[in-house]
Amino acid sequence: MIEILDKTDMAILRELQRDGRLTTLELARRVNLSATPCATRVKRLENTGHITGYRALLSPHLIKRGLLVFIQVKLRNTDEAALNAFNVAMKDISDVLECHMVGGGFDYLLKLRVADMADYRVFLGGVLGEMPSVEGTHTYFVMEEVKETTVLPLD
């Protein structure tokens, strides 16, 4: 059952997306509630899965992960066993930030953060190149990050 969120719930989600470290008191002030009902609503939003976690956003360049790469991956075949094996493998690779199975001219779109071209080369040859299910790849290197956000629109 999908729970209908009211304007106050949406305001809480909006504020927490902007700053997940808000204290309950500050959040309550911003959404015009007292602290206890605000905390109750946040707990409910967590329990219903609307809020899935809290994270610190890191500077990729300061932690030596400055090269952003997108890779299209085409598999030799797309039977259930091959798809599952690829999915499991991608979940265990820390350089892979996102892995999406897509429809169209290729099977997966990967988003990677690596230190530099040498690290990318190791990933391409040592990880993807060693997977027997991979038929081919196309890589796109990001020259400029124009917009990146984790904030979902809440209309």
C-alpha positions as CSV (number, residue, x, y, z in Angstrom):
1,M,0.0,0.0,0.0
2,I,1.4,3.4,-1.0
3,E,1.1,6.0,1.7
4,I,-0.1,9.5,0.7
5,L,2.2,12.2,2.0
6,D,0.9,15.5,3.1
7,K,2.4,19.0,2.7
8,T,4.3,18.7,6.0
9,D,5.8,15.3,5.0
10,M,6.9,16.8,1.7
11,A,8.4,19.8,3.5
12,I,10.4,17.4,5.8
13,L,11.7,15.4,2.9
14,R,12.7,18.6,1.1
15,E,14.6,20.0,4.1
16,L,16.3,16.7,4.8
17,Q,17.4,16.3,1.2
18,R,19.1,19.7,1.4
19,D,20.7,18.9,4.8
20,G,20.5,15.5,6.4
21,R,22.3,16.7,9.5
22,L,19.5,19.1,10.6
23,T,18.7,18.6,14.3
24,T,15.1,17.7,15.0
25,L,14.6,21.1,16.6
26,E,15.9,23.0,13.5
27,L,13.9,20.7,11.2
28,A,10.7,21.2,13.2
29,R,11.2,25.0,13.1
30,R,11.6,24.9,9.3
31,V,8.5,22.9,8.8
32,N,6.5,24.7,11.4
33,L,6.0,21.8,13.9
34,S,7.0,21.1,17.4
35,A,9.9,18.7,18.0
36,T,8.0,15.6,19.0
37,P,5.5,15.4,16.1
38,C,8.4,16.3,13.7
39,A,10.5,13.4,15.1
40,T,7.5,11.1,14.9
41,R,7.0,12.0,11.2
42,V,10.7,11.5,10.4
43,K,10.6,8.1,12.0
44,R,7.5,7.2,10.0
45,L,9.1,8.3,6.8
46,E,12.1,6.2,7.6
47,N,10.0,3.2,8.5
48,T,7.9,3.4,5.3
49,G,11.0,3.6,3.1
50,H,10.6,7.2,2.0
51,I,13.9,8.0,3.7
52,T,16.4,5.3,2.8
53,G,19.5,6.6,4.6
54,Y,21.8,9.5,5.4
55,R,25.2,10.0,3.9
56,A,28.1,12.5,3.7
57,L,28.8,13.7,0.2
58,L,32.6,13.6,-0.5
59,S,34.7,15.6,-2.9
60,P,35.9,13.1,-5.5
61,H,38.8,15.2,-6.4
62,L,40.1,15.5,-2.9
63,I,39.9,11.7,-2.3
64,K,41.7,10.9,-5.6
65,R,38.6,9.8,-7.6
66,G,38.6,12.8,-10.0
67,L,37.9,10.9,-13.3
68,L,34.2,10.3,-13.9
69,V,33.5,7.7,-16.6
70,F,30.4,6.2,-18.1
71,I,30.6,2.8,-19.9
72,Q,28.1,1.2,-22.1
73,V,28.4,-2.6,-21.8
74,K,27.0,-5.2,-24.2
75,L,26.8,-8.8,-23.1
76,R,27.3,-11.8,-25.3
77,N,23.9,-13.1,-24.3
78,T,21.2,-11.9,-22.0
79,D,19.8,-15.1,-20.5
80,E,18.9,-14.9,-16.8
81,A,22.1,-16.5,-15.6
82,A,24.3,-14.1,-17.5
83,L,22.3,-11.1,-16.3
84,N,22.4,-12.3,-12.7
85,A,26.2,-13.0,-12.8
86,F,26.9,-9.5,-14.2
87,N,24.6,-7.9,-11.6
88,V,26.4,-9.7,-8.7
89,A,29.8,-8.9,-10.1
90,M,29.0,-5.2,-10.4
91,K,27.7,-4.9,-6.8
92,D,31.1,-6.0,-5.5
93,I,33.2,-3.4,-7.4
94,S,33.7,-0.2,-5.4
95,D,34.7,1.8,-8.4
96,V,31.2,1.2,-9.9
97,L,29.0,3.9,-8.4
98,E,26.0,3.0,-10.5
99,C,25.0,0.1,-12.7
100,H,21.8,0.2,-14.7
101,M,20.3,-2.5,-16.9
102,V,18.9,-0.6,-19.9
103,G,16.9,-1.3,-23.0
104,G,18.3,-0.3,-26.4
105,G,21.5,-0.9,-28.3
106,F,23.5,-2.1,-25.2
107,D,22.7,-3.9,-22.0
108,Y,24.2,-1.9,-19.1
109,L,25.3,1.6,-18.3
110,L,28.0,1.9,-15.7
111,K,29.1,5.1,-13.8
112,L,32.6,4.9,-12.4
113,R,34.8,7.1,-10.3
114,V,38.5,6.4,-10.6
115,A,41.7,8.3,-9.9
116,D,43.0,8.6,-13.5
117,M,43.2,7.0,-16.9
118,A,45.6,4.3,-15.6
119,D,43.0,3.2,-13.0
120,Y,40.4,3.2,-15.8
121,R,42.6,1.1,-17.9
122,V,43.0,-1.4,-15.1
123,F,39.2,-1.6,-14.7
124,L,38.6,-2.0,-18.4
125,G,41.2,-4.7,-19.0
126,G,41.3,-6.3,-15.6
127,V,37.6,-6.3,-14.6
128,L,35.4,-6.0,-17.6
129,G,37.9,-7.6,-20.0
130,E,38.1,-10.7,-17.8
131,M,34.4,-11.2,-17.7
132,P,33.5,-13.8,-20.3
133,S,29.9,-12.5,-20.6
134,V,31.1,-9.0,-21.9
135,E,31.0,-8.7,-25.6
136,G,31.9,-5.1,-26.0
137,T,32.1,-1.6,-24.3
138,H,31.9,2.1,-25.3
139,T,33.4,4.5,-22.8
140,Y,32.6,8.2,-22.3
141,F,35.0,10.4,-20.2
142,V,33.4,13.4,-18.5
143,M,35.3,16.6,-19.3
144,E,33.1,18.9,-17.2
145,E,30.5,18.1,-14.6
146,V,27.8,20.6,-15.3
147,K,25.2,19.4,-12.8
148,E,25.2,16.6,-10.3
149,T,22.7,16.2,-7.5
150,T,21.1,13.7,-5.2
151,V,18.1,15.9,-4.6
152,L,14.9,14.4,-6.1
153,P,12.2,16.9,-7.2
154,L,9.2,17.0,-4.9
155,D,6.4,18.7,-6.7
